[in-house]
């Protein structure tokens, strides 16, 4: 049997996965990355806020600044007895690395480092003409309040400009490189409180049951078509109820109020303000007599779209050249830190490993995909920086 010589991407990925950096704990993950980057000549700027570890690193001080962005924090592994190996063991099982965070997204970060190392080995004079940077957070899987947002604030204060940003989220669907994210939907969370009138169940004529009239009210919201026209770049706007609660469990009391929690994923056709206005327009006609409502909405991310441009073209052609594959452009799925980065860097695109097992039991990624992803990342930089 031929011996297996691990690449830098494999060794680094497994080293990172072995650290249980469940958000917001870092556990030394970023120290390992900083060590690698400093050996390559990067200047590293740690940005630590309480338990959250972040850093920005840059090589070069002029020309185009190509930035890799990612996160070292991971979600909890869940019941470890359900895993076929230690969730943080980074076991290589027949050419597949198994462990929490390998595809989301420690494997991609390792591929980024390998890509930069190989590029600099062949083009050692690159930093005198252009710059490469890393924007790494430990608060992507958490509340995202002390992570990428804070790094971007620091960059703005320091005059750091990002010309291109490639985020290593696991965008591939069935095989490496088959899909990339050139945008994401926005997300708002909301809470509707419907008020009726509390009373005894034996005397319903003396009460107004918010559960009863909520059925029609919420159905109106669920069935409403928010998009006046189809957007070719985004899925339809989605209103989803996530929790409904009313009463305290008493069997003989008509409750006085009901709360309904919801989420809306929306395209660039909408703003949080326009969505709130639309919801109020839908709610108002139902408020008769003693019926009334409160509405509170909170933005968790604004939509963005990178449509065309040098970065997107470089990614598409690199995948086509290396994999003979035309990647799908997608704006679906959940939110990512690209929603923040795109406000500072309009040329922002996400490309990473196959995400089929992210956040799942036995999260995994093929070793071969790490090497190929590093080759893709390197080819992209060559097209934009050389």
C-alpha positions as CSV (number, residue, x, y, z in Angstrom):
1,X,0.0,0.0,0.0
2,X,1.4,3.4,-1.0
3,X,2.1,5.7,1.9
4,X,0.1,8.9,2.2
5,X,1.9,12.2,2.5
6,X,-0.5,14.8,3.9
7,X,-0.5,18.2,2.3
8,X,-0.3,21.4,4.3
9,X,-4.0,21.9,3.9
10,X,-4.8,18.4,5.4
11,X,-2.3,18.9,8.3
12,X,-3.5,22.3,9.1
13,X,-7.2,21.4,8.8
14,X,-6.9,18.5,11.1
15,X,-4.9,20.5,13.6
16,X,-7.6,23.1,13.7
17,X,-10.5,20.6,13.9
18,X,-8.8,19.0,17.0
19,X,-9.4,22.2,18.9
20,X,-13.0,22.3,20.1
21,X,-13.5,26.0,19.3
22,X,-17.3,26.0,20.0
23,X,-18.4,29.6,19.6
24,X,-17.2,31.9,21.2
25,X,-14.3,29.8,22.6
26,X,-11.1,29.9,20.5
27,X,-8.9,27.4,22.3
28,X,-5.8,28.4,20.3
29,X,-7.1,28.0,16.8
30,X,-6.2,31.5,15.7
31,X,-2.8,31.3,17.4
32,X,-2.0,28.4,15.0
33,X,-3.1,30.4,12.0
34,X,-1.3,33.5,13.1
35,X,1.9,31.4,13.4
36,X,1.6,30.1,9.8
37,X,0.8,33.6,8.4
38,X,3.6,35.3,10.3
39,X,6.1,32.7,8.9
40,X,4.9,33.8,5.5
41,X,5.6,37.4,6.2
42,X,2.1,38.7,7.2
43,X,1.7,41.4,9.8
44,X,-1.1,40.3,12.1
45,X,-3.4,42.5,14.1
46,X,-5.4,40.7,16.8
47,X,-8.8,42.1,17.6
48,X,-10.0,40.5,20.8
49,X,-13.3,41.5,22.4
50,X,-14.1,39.6,25.6
51,X,-14.1,35.9,24.8
52,X,-14.2,36.5,21.0
53,X,-10.9,36.2,19.1
54,X,-10.5,37.9,15.7
55,X,-7.6,39.0,13.6
56,X,-6.8,40.9,10.4
57,X,-3.5,40.0,8.7
58,X,-1.9,41.6,5.6
59,X,1.0,40.9,3.4
60,X,2.1,43.9,1.3
61,X,1.1,47.5,1.6
62,X,0.2,48.6,-1.9
63,X,-1.7,47.7,-5.0
64,X,-4.8,45.5,-5.1
65,X,-5.8,44.0,-1.7
66,X,-7.2,40.5,-2.1
67,X,-8.7,39.3,1.1
68,X,-9.6,35.8,2.4
69,X,-12.4,35.8,5.0
70,X,-13.5,33.0,7.3
71,X,-14.3,31.9,10.8
72,X,-12.7,29.5,13.2
73,X,-15.6,29.1,15.6
74,X,-17.9,26.0,15.2
75,X,-21.3,24.9,16.4
76,X,-21.6,22.4,19.2
77,X,-21.1,18.8,18.2
78,X,-24.2,17.5,19.9
79,X,-24.3,14.0,21.4
80,X,-20.8,12.7,20.8
81,X,-22.1,9.1,21.2
82,X,-23.9,9.5,17.9
83,X,-20.7,10.2,16.0
84,X,-18.7,7.3,14.6
85,X,-15.5,8.9,15.9
86,X,-14.5,11.7,18.3
87,X,-16.2,15.0,16.9
88,X,-12.9,16.7,17.5
89,X,-10.6,13.8,16.6
90,X,-10.2,14.9,13.0
91,X,-9.9,11.2,12.0
92,X,-8.9,10.5,8.4
93,X,-11.4,7.8,7.5
94,X,-10.4,6.4,4.1
95,X,-9.5,9.7,2.7
96,X,-12.2,11.7,4.4
97,X,-11.6,13.9,7.4
98,X,-14.4,13.7,10.0
99,X,-14.9,16.3,12.6
100,X,-16.9,19.3,13.7
101,X,-16.0,22.3,11.6
102,X,-14.0,20.6,8.8
103,X,-16.4,21.8,6.1
104,X,-17.7,24.8,7.9
105,X,-15.1,26.1,7.6
106,X,-11.7,25.1,9.0
107,X,-11.0,23.1,5.8
108,X,-11.4,26.1,3.6
109,X,-9.2,28.2,5.8
110,X,-6.5,25.6,5.6
111,X,-6.8,25.6,1.9
112,X,-6.5,29.4,1.8
113,X,-3.2,29.2,3.8
114,X,-1.9,26.5,1.5
115,X,-2.8,28.5,-1.6
116,X,-1.0,31.6,-0.4
117,X,2.1,29.6,0.6
118,X,2.4,28.0,-2.8
119,X,1.7,31.3,-4.6
120,X,4.4,33.1,-2.7
121,X,6.9,30.3,-3.2
122,X,6.5,30.7,-7.0
123,X,6.1,34.5,-6.9
124,X,8.1,35.9,-3.9
125,X,8.0,39.4,-5.2
126,X,4.2,39.6,-5.2
127,X,3.9,41.6,-2.0
128,X,5.8,44.5,-3.5
129,X,3.1,45.0,-6.2
130,X,-0.1,43.8,-4.5
131,X,-1.4,42.7,-1.1
132,X,-3.0,39.6,0.3
133,X,-5.0,39.7,3.6
134,X,-6.9,37.5,6.0
135,X,-10.0,38.5,7.9
136,X,-10.7,35.8,10.5
137,X,-13.4,35.9,13.2
138,X,-14.4,33.7,16.1
139,X,-18.0,34.9,16.2
140,X,-19.7,33.8,13.0
141,X,-21.7,30.9,14.5
142,X,-22.6,33.0,17.5
143,X,-24.4,36.3,17.8
144,X,-22.0,37.9,15.3
145,X,-21.8,41.1,17.3
146,X,-18.1,41.1,18.2
147,X,-16.7,39.4,15.1
148,X,-16.5,40.5,11.5
149,X,-18.4,43.7,12.1
150,X,-15.7,44.8,14.6
151,X,-12.8,43.8,12.3
152,X,-14.4,45.9,9.5
153,X,-14.8,48.8,11.8
154,X,-11.1,48.5,12.7
155,X,-10.2,48.3,9.0
156,X,-12.2,51.4,8.2
157,X,-10.5,53.3,11.1
158,X,-7.1,52.2,9.8
159,X,-7.8,53.1,6.2
160,X,-7.6,49.4,5.1
161,X,-9.4,48.9,1.8
162,X,-10.5,45.5,0.6
163,X,-10.7,45.3,-3.2
164,X,-11.7,41.6,-3.4
165,X,-13.0,39.4,-0.7
166,X,-13.4,35.6,-1.0
167,X,-15.3,34.0,1.9
168,X,-14.7,30.3,2.4
169,X,-18.2,29.2,3.4
170,X,-19.2,25.7,2.2
171,X,-21.1,26.7,-0.9
172,X,-20.6,23.6,-3.0
173,X,-23.7,21.3,-3.2
174,X,-22.8,17.9,-4.6
175,X,-19.3,18.2,-5.8
176,X,-16.5,20.8,-5.2
177,X,-17.0,23.9,-7.2
178,X,-20.5,23.2,-8.5
179,X,-22.0,26.3,-6.7
180,X,-20.8,29.6,-5.4
181,X,-22.7,32.4,-3.6
182,X,-22.5,35.7,-5.3
183,X,-25.1,37.1,-3.0
184,X,-27.3,36.4,0.0
185,X,-30.9,37.2,1.0
186,X,-31.5,39.6,3.9
187,X,-33.0,38.4,7.1
188,X,-35.3,40.1,9.6
189,X,-36.8,38.6,12.8
190,X,-40.1,39.8,14.1
191,X,-42.6,39.4,16.9
192,X,-46.3,40.1,16.5
193,X,-48.4,40.4,19.7
194,X,-52.1,40.2,19.1
195,X,-54.3,41.5,21.9
196,X,-57.9,40.4,22.6
197,X,-59.7,40.3,25.9
198,X,-59.2,37.8,28.6
199,X,-62.2,36.0,30.0
200,X,-63.8,32.7,31.2
201,X,-64.2,30.0,28.6
202,X,-67.9,29.5,29.7
203,X,-68.6,33.2,28.8
204,X,-67.0,33.7,25.4
205,X,-69.3,36.6,24.5
206,X,-67.6,38.6,27.3
207,X,-64.1,37.9,25.9
208,X,-62.2,38.2,22.6
209,X,-60.0,35.2,21.9
210,X,-56.8,36.2,20.2
211,X,-56.1,32.6,19.3
212,X,-59.3,32.5,17.2
213,X,-58.7,35.7,15.2
214,X,-55.0,35.0,14.9
215,X,-55.8,32.0,12.6
216,X,-57.0,34.4,9.9
217,X,-54.5,37.1,10.6
218,X,-51.5,34.8,10.4
219,X,-52.8,32.9,7.4
220,X,-53.0,36.3,5.6
221,X,-49.4,36.9,6.3
222,X,-48.3,33.4,5.4
223,X,-50.1,33.4,2.1
224,X,-49.2,37.0,1.1
225,X,-46.9,37.4,-1.9
226,X,-44.4,40.0,-1.0
227,X,-42.7,40.2,-4.4
228,X,-44.5,42.2,-7.0
229,X,-42.2,40.7,-9.6
230,X,-39.7,37.8,-9.9
231,X,-36.1,38.6,-9.1
232,X,-33.8,36.5,-11.4
233,X,-31.0,36.6,-8.8
234,X,-32.9,35.7,-5.7
235,X,-35.5,33.1,-4.4
236,X,-38.9,34.5,-3.6
237,X,-39.3,36.4,-0.3
238,X,-40.2,34.0,2.4
239,X,-42.3,34.7,5.5
240,X,-42.0,31.9,8.0
241,X,-43.6,31.6,11.5
242,X,-41.2,30.2,14.0
243,X,-43.1,30.2,17.2
244,X,-46.7,30.8,18.5
245,X,-47.5,31.1,22.1
246,X,-50.7,32.1,24.1
247,X,-52.1,31.5,27.5
248,X,-50.5,30.0,30.6
249,X,-52.0,26.5,30.4
250,X,-55.2,27.2,32.3
251,X,-58.1,25.2,30.7
252,X,-60.9,27.6,31.7
253,X,-59.4,30.9,30.7
254,X,-59.5,32.6,27.3
255,X,-56.1,34.3,27.1
256,X,-55.8,38.0,26.5
257,X,-52.9,37.9,24.0
258,X,-50.9,35.8,21.6
259,X,-47.4,36.2,20.4
260,X,-46.2,35.0,17.0
261,X,-42.5,35.0,16.1
262,X,-41.4,35.1,12.5
263,X,-38.5,35.4,10.1
264,X,-38.5,37.0,6.6
265,X,-35.7,36.2,4.0
266,X,-35.8,38.9,1.3
267,X,-34.0,40.1,-1.8
268,X,-32.6,43.5,-2.8
269,X,-36.2,44.4,-4.0
270,X,-37.1,45.1,-0.3
271,X,-35.8,46.9,2.7
272,X,-36.6,46.2,6.4
273,X,-38.6,49.4,6.4
274,X,-40.7,48.4,3.4
275,X,-41.3,45.0,4.8
276,X,-42.5,46.4,8.1
277,X,-44.8,48.8,6.3
278,X,-46.3,45.9,4.3
279,X,-46.9,43.8,7.4
280,X,-48.7,46.7,9.1
281,X,-50.8,47.2,6.0
282,X,-51.8,43.5,6.2
283,X,-52.5,43.6,10.0
284,X,-54.5,46.8,10.2
285,X,-57.7,45.6,8.6
286,X,-58.1,42.9,11.2
287,X,-57.9,45.2,14.2
288,X,-61.6,45.8,15.0
289,X,-63.1,46.7,18.4
290,X,-60.8,45.6,21.2
291,X,-58.4,43.9,18.9
292,X,-55.0,45.5,18.6
293,X,-51.4,44.5,17.9
294,X,-47.8,45.4,18.5
295,X,-45.1,44.7,16.0
296,X,-41.3,44.6,16.6
297,X,-38.7,43.7,13.9
298,X,-35.0,43.4,14.1
299,X,-32.6,43.2,11.2
300,X,-30.0,40.3,11.3
301,X,-28.6,40.9,7.8
302,X,-29.2,43.0,4.6
303,X,-29.2,41.4,1.2
304,X,-26.2,41.8,-1.2
305,X,-25.4,40.8,-4.8
306,X,-22.1,40.7,-6.6
307,X,-23.2,40.8,-10.2
308,X,-20.3,40.5,-12.6
309,X,-16.9,42.0,-12.0
310,X,-13.3,40.7,-11.9
311,X,-13.6,38.5,-8.8
312,X,-16.6,36.6,-10.0
313,X,-15.1,36.1,-13.4
314,X,-11.8,34.9,-11.9
315,X,-13.6,32.4,-9.7
316,X,-15.8,31.1,-12.6
317,X,-12.9,30.7,-15.0
318,X,-10.6,29.1,-12.4
319,X,-13.2,26.4,-11.7
320,X,-13.9,25.8,-15.4
321,X,-10.2,25.4,-16.1
322,X,-9.3,23.2,-13.1
323,X,-12.5,21.1,-12.9
324,X,-14.1,21.4,-16.3
325,X,-17.2,22.6,-14.5
326,X,-19.4,25.7,-14.8
327,X,-20.5,26.7,-11.3
328,X,-24.0,27.7,-10.5
329,X,-24.5,31.2,-9.1
330,X,-26.7,31.2,-6.0
331,X,-28.1,33.6,-3.4
332,X,-30.1,31.0,-1.5
333,X,-29.4,29.4,1.9
334,X,-28.8,31.2,5.2
335,X,-26.8,34.3,6.1
336,X,-23.1,34.6,6.4
337,X,-20.5,37.2,7.3
338,X,-20.4,38.2,3.7
339,X,-23.5,40.3,4.5
340,X,-21.2,42.6,6.5
341,X,-18.2,42.4,4.3
342,X,-20.1,43.3,1.1
343,X,-20.9,46.7,2.7
344,X,-17.2,47.5,2.7
345,X,-16.1,45.4,-0.3
346,X,-18.7,45.3,-3.2
347,X,-16.6,42.5,-4.9
348,X,-17.5,39.8,-2.3
349,X,-18.1,36.2,-3.3
350,X,-18.3,32.9,-1.3
351,X,-16.7,29.7,-2.4
352,X,-15.9,26.6,-0.3
353,X,-16.2,22.9,0.3
354,X,-19.3,20.8,-0.1
355,X,-21.7,21.7,2.7
356,X,-23.9,18.7,2.8
357,X,-22.7,17.6,6.3
358,X,-22.2,21.0,7.9
359,X,-23.6,21.2,11.5
360,X,-24.5,17.6,11.2
361,X,-23.3,14.4,13.0
362,X,-20.1,13.1,11.3
363,X,-19.4,16.4,9.5
364,X,-16.8,15.5,6.9
365,X,-14.8,16.6,3.9
366,X,-12.6,14.6,1.5
367,X,-8.9,15.2,1.8
368,X,-8.7,15.5,-2.0
369,X,-11.1,18.4,-2.0
370,X,-8.9,20.4,0.4
371,X,-6.0,20.1,-2.1
372,X,-8.2,21.0,-5.1
373,X,-9.8,23.9,-3.3
374,X,-6.3,25.3,-2.5
375,X,-5.5,25.0,-6.2
376,X,-8.7,26.9,-7.1
377,X,-7.9,29.7,-4.6
378,X,-4.4,30.0,-5.9
379,X,-5.6,30.2,-9.5
380,X,-8.0,33.0,-8.5
381,X,-5.2,35.0,-6.9
382,X,-3.0,34.5,-10.0
383,X,-5.7,35.9,-12.3
384,X,-6.3,39.0,-10.1
385,X,-2.8,39.8,-8.8
386,X,-0.3,38.7,-11.4
